[in-house]
Every structure is written in C-alpha cells, then in structure tokens.
Amino acid sequence: NAGVMQNPRHLVRRRGQEARLRCSPMKGHSHVYWYRQLPEEGLKFMVYLQKENIIDESGMPKERFSAEFPKEGPSILRIQQVVRGDSAAYFCASSPRFGSGETQYFGPGTRLLVL
Amino acid sequence: DAKTTQPNSMESNEEEPVHLPCNHSTISGTDYIHWYRQLPSQGPEYVIHGLTSNVNNRMASLAIAEDRKSSTLILHRATLRDAAVYYCILPDLNYGGSQGNLIFGKGTKLSVKP
C-alpha cells in the first residue's frame, strides 16, 4: 500500500505567481489534512477535507489560499499571488476515518520557495 | 496552542533507552495521546498512540500515568536513526468544529550520540 504522495517535492515561484500543491492520500483514505511548517517552527493545521467537502478550514489564511478534494484525483492546495511569507513546507496527511483515536499518515511534503 | 508540554531537547547515547516525557494536565476523558516524530527534512511519522493503558509496538512503548495527566514515550534502544523531533499530541476535538486535527507544539529534539 503506497503511502501518502505529494508533488512536486520542491516548488519555486516568483512573487505574484500561483502555486498548486497536490496530495494523493493512502488507498482507502477519504480524509485529508493540510499542514504548513514555517522555517524553524512546528506544523500548523490549515484545512481538513473529505471527498468533495471542506470540513474545517479554520487554519487557512482568509485570502489567496484554497483547497479542494474532488471525487476523482488528488487533493489540491492552491496559493494565488504568492508572497515571500508563503515560503514553507506544506504537508498533507490522510486517515481512513476521523476522530481522536485516528492516526494520520503524512506525506513527504512540498517545499515552496517564493523568490 | 498545544495542550502538551515537553522538554525542548534531550540527549541520549546510542544503544541506551530513552524516556521522553510529556505533560498534558488538561486532558479530557476521551483524548487519545499521540506521538509523532519528524526526522530532518521529512514529514512527520506516526510512532504510537494510546488512551489509558500502556501500549507497545515495534517502534516504541507508551507509558500513560494513571491520572492520564502525563505520559512517557520509551525508545528501548536508541539508534542514530532515532535522532528527530518528537511530538506529543492531543487531537483537538473542538477545533473549528471538527475532530482529530493534530496540534503540534515545539516537541522535543532528541540527539543520539554514538
């Protein structure tokens, strides 16, 4: 069973461009979580999605950021008009169910660098 | 904010046991205690989790205090590959109205000396 896959692993964008980060959850997992890790800091929750639904986006910046998890295909985290402060590692995790006792399995991350 | 308290760093010698403590004095009756670790330049990796009873798996053991206000992750024989940041986490059941979001604190940076 393949683990959580993220691509690209590294992404370089200039200020004002768009960044699209992809996450394919583990097989059989319908719950996807996105986290952001700024340099030298811990991971911060951004958004939690189930297939075709955003369940909790309370950790997502109000502007420029959006996420989706379509019926078919990977989950996408989209950042419009990137700024230098968006430079970070973005991790996706998946789980088969949600709840306090559920384990989240993380991908290797996408490292975004905004020039 | 993280609901757990961990030492910033710890050191261990290779082949020796390591006990990583965590305080979670505000834990509720239904909170599971999760441990993840993050090796340099990698994504977090699940280590172990438990509710009330001590737990063992091939990676580690989790000792949970009787009052559940603290727990200890035990690596029985540390190797150089165990050098990582270890996070003790209580998923936030009420965060944004959903369940299970992991709240990462700063964790404990474990160094292993050969």
Interface residues (C-beta under 8 A of the other chain):
Chain A: V4 H31 Y33 Y35 G42 L43 K44 F45 Y48 I55 D56 E57 S58 G59 F91 A93 S95 F98 G99 S100 G101 E102 T103 Q104 Y105 F106 G107 P108 G109
Chain B: A2 T30 D31 Y32 H34 Y36 Q42 G43 P44 E45 Y46 H49 L51 Y87 L90 P91 L93 Y95 G96 G97 S98 Q99 G100 N101 L102 I103 F104 G105 K106 G107
